[in-house]
Each structure stands twice: as C-alpha cells, then as structure tokens.
Amino acid sequence: MDTLMWEAKAAGGRGAELLRWVLDEGVHAVADPGVRTEVFIAGERVVVIAVGQGTPRRLPDPPAELVERPPHAWPFTRVNVTP
C-alpha cells in the first residue's frame, strides 16, 4: 500500500478549525520527502491523500471537540494506467 486517504467530518460549525488543525499538525505527521500530500475540503469534511513509495504514516486523531466522529482512513495501492 502506497496511498492513504484520511477523512474527517467536523463538528457543527468547526470546519475551519478542523482544516487549520489538519494543515498545522495533521499533515506534519505524514510529512516525508518521499510523500506527496494533498488536502481537500467539501463542506464540513476534510480529506487528506498521502502518496509515497512505501506505506504512508497515518494522521493522528484531531482533538475530539473538532470532529463529529472519529476520522476514517483507508490504505490503497496506486495503479498506473498507460494509454
């Protein structure tokens, strides 16, 4: 597995705070020169996708007051598609 998708749903009205936590602390937990990390938002949800050579580290859980439920994380294996 070389890709991790992590998703968290913010507690009511705390989406901006959750995003700030992810940007300030969450992505630093998976930071590595060989890992590309992208962050996405959709409403109150924050998604992080980390792609590297080996298995990316999992993000830590954010403070409980920022999330509606515990985050979900799924490991994937990247598939290269050639035309």
Chimera marker file (.cmm) of the C-alpha trace (Angstrom):
<marker_set name="trace">
<marker id="1" x="0.000" y="0.000" z="0.000" r="1" g="1" b="0" radius="0.5"/>
<marker id="2" x="1.445" y="3.326" z="-1.024" r="1" g="1" b="0" radius="0.5"/>
<marker id="3" x="-1.506" y="5.681" z="-0.649" r="1" g="1" b="0" radius="0.5"/>
<marker id="4" x="-3.518" y="6.757" z="2.367" r="1" g="1" b="0" radius="0.5"/>
<marker id="5" x="-6.864" y="8.535" z="2.204" r="1" g="1" b="0" radius="0.5"/>
<marker id="6" x="-7.933" y="10.117" z="5.510" r="1" g="1" b="0" radius="0.5"/>
<marker id="7" x="-11.312" y="11.776" z="6.028" r="1" g="1" b="0" radius="0.5"/>
<marker id="8" x="-12.825" y="13.609" z="8.972" r="1" g="1" b="0" radius="0.5"/>
<marker id="9" x="-16.165" y="15.351" z="9.414" r="1" g="1" b="0" radius="0.5"/>
<marker id="10" x="-16.029" y="18.482" z="11.538" r="1" g="1" b="0" radius="0.5"/>
<marker id="11" x="-18.321" y="19.028" z="14.486" r="1" g="1" b="0" radius="0.5"/>
<marker id="12" x="-21.056" y="21.559" z="13.691" r="1" g="1" b="0" radius="0.5"/>
<marker id="13" x="-19.567" y="24.862" z="12.588" r="1" g="1" b="0" radius="0.5"/>
<marker id="14" x="-15.946" y="23.815" z="13.253" r="1" g="1" b="0" radius="0.5"/>
<marker id="15" x="-14.870" y="23.052" z="9.690" r="1" g="1" b="0" radius="0.5"/>
<marker id="16" x="-12.400" y="25.947" z="9.509" r="1" g="1" b="0" radius="0.5"/>
<marker id="17" x="-10.818" y="24.886" z="12.818" r="1" g="1" b="0" radius="0.5"/>
<marker id="18" x="-10.508" y="21.275" z="11.671" r="1" g="1" b="0" radius="0.5"/>
<marker id="19" x="-8.914" y="22.390" z="8.403" r="1" g="1" b="0" radius="0.5"/>
<marker id="20" x="-6.443" y="24.573" z="10.327" r="1" g="1" b="0" radius="0.5"/>
<marker id="21" x="-5.549" y="21.616" z="12.592" r="1" g="1" b="0" radius="0.5"/>
<marker id="22" x="-5.005" y="19.372" z="9.553" r="1" g="1" b="0" radius="0.5"/>
<marker id="23" x="-2.785" y="21.960" z="7.859" r="1" g="1" b="0" radius="0.5"/>
<marker id="24" x="-0.823" y="22.879" z="11.002" r="1" g="1" b="0" radius="0.5"/>
<marker id="25" x="-0.464" y="19.479" z="12.674" r="1" g="1" b="0" radius="0.5"/>
<marker id="26" x="-2.042" y="16.597" z="10.782" r="1" g="1" b="0" radius="0.5"/>
<marker id="27" x="-0.051" y="16.716" z="7.569" r="1" g="1" b="0" radius="0.5"/>
<marker id="28" x="3.206" y="17.182" z="9.500" r="1" g="1" b="0" radius="0.5"/>
<marker id="29" x="2.664" y="13.712" z="10.975" r="1" g="1" b="0" radius="0.5"/>
<marker id="30" x="2.889" y="12.169" z="7.497" r="1" g="1" b="0" radius="0.5"/>
<marker id="31" x="5.430" y="14.632" z="6.105" r="1" g="1" b="0" radius="0.5"/>
<marker id="32" x="8.344" y="12.936" z="4.440" r="1" g="1" b="0" radius="0.5"/>
<marker id="33" x="10.421" y="13.940" z="1.407" r="1" g="1" b="0" radius="0.5"/>
<marker id="34" x="9.092" y="10.872" z="-0.423" r="1" g="1" b="0" radius="0.5"/>
<marker id="35" x="5.413" y="11.533" z="0.336" r="1" g="1" b="0" radius="0.5"/>
<marker id="36" x="3.148" y="13.876" z="-1.646" r="1" g="1" b="0" radius="0.5"/>
<marker id="37" x="0.283" y="15.156" z="0.489" r="1" g="1" b="0" radius="0.5"/>
<marker id="38" x="-2.862" y="16.876" z="-0.797" r="1" g="1" b="0" radius="0.5"/>
<marker id="39" x="-5.683" y="18.341" z="1.312" r="1" g="1" b="0" radius="0.5"/>
<marker id="40" x="-9.267" y="18.783" z="0.109" r="1" g="1" b="0" radius="0.5"/>
<marker id="41" x="-12.407" y="20.241" z="1.698" r="1" g="1" b="0" radius="0.5"/>
<marker id="42" x="-16.091" y="19.745" z="0.976" r="1" g="1" b="0" radius="0.5"/>
<marker id="43" x="-18.409" y="21.493" z="3.397" r="1" g="1" b="0" radius="0.5"/>
<marker id="44" x="-17.551" y="20.221" z="6.869" r="1" g="1" b="0" radius="0.5"/>
<marker id="45" x="-15.369" y="17.359" z="5.592" r="1" g="1" b="0" radius="0.5"/>
<marker id="46" x="-11.593" y="17.401" z="5.252" r="1" g="1" b="0" radius="0.5"/>
<marker id="47" x="-9.811" y="14.789" z="3.148" r="1" g="1" b="0" radius="0.5"/>
<marker id="48" x="-6.068" y="14.161" z="3.050" r="1" g="1" b="0" radius="0.5"/>
<marker id="49" x="-4.453" y="11.976" z="0.417" r="1" g="1" b="0" radius="0.5"/>
<marker id="50" x="-0.840" y="10.969" z="1.001" r="1" g="1" b="0" radius="0.5"/>
<marker id="51" x="1.042" y="9.130" z="-1.742" r="1" g="1" b="0" radius="0.5"/>
<marker id="52" x="4.565" y="7.777" z="-1.338" r="1" g="1" b="0" radius="0.5"/>
<marker id="53" x="6.906" y="4.916" z="-2.111" r="1" g="1" b="0" radius="0.5"/>
<marker id="54" x="6.042" y="2.871" z="0.971" r="1" g="1" b="0" radius="0.5"/>
<marker id="55" x="3.083" y="2.840" z="3.304" r="1" g="1" b="0" radius="0.5"/>
<marker id="56" x="2.394" y="6.438" z="4.400" r="1" g="1" b="0" radius="0.5"/>
<marker id="57" x="2.030" y="7.059" z="8.108" r="1" g="1" b="0" radius="0.5"/>
<marker id="58" x="-1.473" y="7.645" z="9.411" r="1" g="1" b="0" radius="0.5"/>
<marker id="59" x="-2.504" y="11.100" z="10.572" r="1" g="1" b="0" radius="0.5"/>
<marker id="60" x="-3.084" y="11.406" z="14.303" r="1" g="1" b="0" radius="0.5"/>
<marker id="61" x="-6.635" y="11.863" z="15.515" r="1" g="1" b="0" radius="0.5"/>
<marker id="62" x="-7.624" y="15.520" z="15.782" r="1" g="1" b="0" radius="0.5"/>
<marker id="63" x="-8.915" y="16.933" z="19.077" r="1" g="1" b="0" radius="0.5"/>
<marker id="64" x="-12.265" y="15.273" z="19.822" r="1" g="1" b="0" radius="0.5"/>
<marker id="65" x="-14.115" y="18.591" z="20.058" r="1" g="1" b="0" radius="0.5"/>
<marker id="66" x="-13.302" y="19.361" z="16.397" r="1" g="1" b="0" radius="0.5"/>
<marker id="67" x="-14.866" y="16.231" z="14.891" r="1" g="1" b="0" radius="0.5"/>
<marker id="68" x="-18.366" y="14.798" z="14.737" r="1" g="1" b="0" radius="0.5"/>
<marker id="69" x="-16.985" y="11.233" z="14.738" r="1" g="1" b="0" radius="0.5"/>
<marker id="70" x="-13.556" y="9.592" z="14.653" r="1" g="1" b="0" radius="0.5"/>
<marker id="71" x="-11.758" y="10.049" z="11.313" r="1" g="1" b="0" radius="0.5"/>
<marker id="72" x="-11.723" y="7.267" z="8.741" r="1" g="1" b="0" radius="0.5"/>
<marker id="73" x="-8.551" y="6.152" z="6.954" r="1" g="1" b="0" radius="0.5"/>
<marker id="74" x="-8.170" y="3.790" z="4.023" r="1" g="1" b="0" radius="0.5"/>
<marker id="75" x="-4.925" y="2.433" z="2.568" r="1" g="1" b="0" radius="0.5"/>
<marker id="76" x="-4.758" y="1.997" z="-1.203" r="1" g="1" b="0" radius="0.5"/>
<marker id="77" x="-2.285" y="0.768" z="-3.771" r="1" g="1" b="0" radius="0.5"/>
<marker id="78" x="-1.745" y="3.138" z="-6.680" r="1" g="1" b="0" radius="0.5"/>
<marker id="79" x="-2.473" y="1.675" z="-10.120" r="1" g="1" b="0" radius="0.5"/>
<marker id="80" x="-0.515" y="3.038" z="-13.050" r="1" g="1" b="0" radius="0.5"/>
<marker id="81" x="-2.582" y="3.296" z="-16.191" r="1" g="1" b="0" radius="0.5"/>
<marker id="82" x="-0.845" y="3.580" z="-19.549" r="1" g="1" b="0" radius="0.5"/>
<marker id="83" x="-2.814" y="4.543" z="-22.640" r="1" g="1" b="0" radius="0.5"/>
<link id1="1" id2="2" r="1" g="1" b="0" radius="0.2"/>
<link id1="2" id2="3" r="1" g="1" b="0" radius="0.2"/>
<link id1="3" id2="4" r="1" g="1" b="0" radius="0.2"/>
<link id1="4" id2="5" r="1" g="1" b="0" radius="0.2"/>
<link id1="5" id2="6" r="1" g="1" b="0" radius="0.2"/>
<link id1="6" id2="7" r="1" g="1" b="0" radius="0.2"/>
<link id1="7" id2="8" r="1" g="1" b="0" radius="0.2"/>
<link id1="8" id2="9" r="1" g="1" b="0" radius="0.2"/>
<link id1="9" id2="10" r="1" g="1" b="0" radius="0.2"/>
<link id1="10" id2="11" r="1" g="1" b="0" radius="0.2"/>
<link id1="11" id2="12" r="1" g="1" b="0" radius="0.2"/>
<link id1="12" id2="13" r="1" g="1" b="0" radius="0.2"/>
<link id1="13" id2="14" r="1" g="1" b="0" radius="0.2"/>
<link id1="14" id2="15" r="1" g="1" b="0" radius="0.2"/>
<link id1="15" id2="16" r="1" g="1" b="0" radius="0.2"/>
<link id1="16" id2="17" r="1" g="1" b="0" radius="0.2"/>
<link id1="17" id2="18" r="1" g="1" b="0" radius="0.2"/>
<link id1="18" id2="19" r="1" g="1" b="0" radius="0.2"/>
<link id1="19" id2="20" r="1" g="1" b="0" radius="0.2"/>
<link id1="20" id2="21" r="1" g="1" b="0" radius="0.2"/>
<link id1="21" id2="22" r="1" g="1" b="0" radius="0.2"/>
<link id1="22" id2="23" r="1" g="1" b="0" radius="0.2"/>
<link id1="23" id2="24" r="1" g="1" b="0" radius="0.2"/>
<link id1="24" id2="25" r="1" g="1" b="0" radius="0.2"/>
<link id1="25" id2="26" r="1" g="1" b="0" radius="0.2"/>
<link id1="26" id2="27" r="1" g="1" b="0" radius="0.2"/>
<link id1="27" id2="28" r="1" g="1" b="0" radius="0.2"/>
<link id1="28" id2="29" r="1" g="1" b="0" radius="0.2"/>
<link id1="29" id2="30" r="1" g="1" b="0" radius="0.2"/>
<link id1="30" id2="31" r="1" g="1" b="0" radius="0.2"/>
<link id1="31" id2="32" r="1" g="1" b="0" radius="0.2"/>
<link id1="32" id2="33" r="1" g="1" b="0" radius="0.2"/>
<link id1="33" id2="34" r="1" g="1" b="0" radius="0.2"/>
<link id1="34" id2="35" r="1" g="1" b="0" radius="0.2"/>
<link id1="35" id2="36" r="1" g="1" b="0" radius="0.2"/>
<link id1="36" id2="37" r="1" g="1" b="0" radius="0.2"/>
<link id1="37" id2="38" r="1" g="1" b="0" radius="0.2"/>
<link id1="38" id2="39" r="1" g="1" b="0" radius="0.2"/>
<link id1="39" id2="40" r="1" g="1" b="0" radius="0.2"/>
<link id1="40" id2="41" r="1" g="1" b="0" radius="0.2"/>
<link id1="41" id2="42" r="1" g="1" b="0" radius="0.2"/>
<link id1="42" id2="43" r="1" g="1" b="0" radius="0.2"/>
<link id1="43" id2="44" r="1" g="1" b="0" radius="0.2"/>
<link id1="44" id2="45" r="1" g="1" b="0" radius="0.2"/>
<link id1="45" id2="46" r="1" g="1" b="0" radius="0.2"/>
<link id1="46" id2="47" r="1" g="1" b="0" radius="0.2"/>
<link id1="47" id2="48" r="1" g="1" b="0" radius="0.2"/>
<link id1="48" id2="49" r="1" g="1" b="0" radius="0.2"/>
<link id1="49" id2="50" r="1" g="1" b="0" radius="0.2"/>
<link id1="50" id2="51" r="1" g="1" b="0" radius="0.2"/>
<link id1="51" id2="52" r="1" g="1" b="0" radius="0.2"/>
<link id1="52" id2="53" r="1" g="1" b="0" radius="0.2"/>
<link id1="53" id2="54" r="1" g="1" b="0" radius="0.2"/>
<link id1="54" id2="55" r="1" g="1" b="0" radius="0.2"/>
<link id1="55" id2="56" r="1" g="1" b="0" radius="0.2"/>
<link id1="56" id2="57" r="1" g="1" b="0" radius="0.2"/>
<link id1="57" id2="58" r="1" g="1" b="0" radius="0.2"/>
<link id1="58" id2="59" r="1" g="1" b="0" radius="0.2"/>
<link id1="59" id2="60" r="1" g="1" b="0" radius="0.2"/>
<link id1="60" id2="61" r="1" g="1" b="0" radius="0.2"/>
<link id1="61" id2="62" r="1" g="1" b="0" radius="0.2"/>
<link id1="62" id2="63" r="1" g="1" b="0" radius="0.2"/>
<link id1="63" id2="64" r="1" g="1" b="0" radius="0.2"/>
<link id1="64" id2="65" r="1" g="1" b="0" radius="0.2"/>
<link id1="65" id2="66" r="1" g="1" b="0" radius="0.2"/>
<link id1="66" id2="67" r="1" g="1" b="0" radius="0.2"/>
<link id1="67" id2="68" r="1" g="1" b="0" radius="0.2"/>
<link id1="68" id2="69" r="1" g="1" b="0" radius="0.2"/>
<link id1="69" id2="70" r="1" g="1" b="0" radius="0.2"/>
<link id1="70" id2="71" r="1" g="1" b="0" radius="0.2"/>
<link id1="71" id2="72" r="1" g="1" b="0" radius="0.2"/>
<link id1="72" id2="73" r="1" g="1" b="0" radius="0.2"/>
<link id1="73" id2="74" r="1" g="1" b="0" radius="0.2"/>
<link id1="74" id2="75" r="1" g="1" b="0" radius="0.2"/>
<link id1="75" id2="76" r="1" g="1" b="0" radius="0.2"/>
<link id1="76" id2="77" r="1" g="1" b="0" radius="0.2"/>
<link id1="77" id2="78" r="1" g="1" b="0" radius="0.2"/>
<link id1="78" id2="79" r="1" g="1" b="0" radius="0.2"/>
<link id1="79" id2="80" r="1" g="1" b="0" radius="0.2"/>
<link id1="80" id2="81" r="1" g="1" b="0" radius="0.2"/>
<link id1="81" id2="82" r="1" g="1" b="0" radius="0.2"/>
<link id1="82" id2="83" r="1" g="1" b="0" radius="0.2"/>
</marker_set>
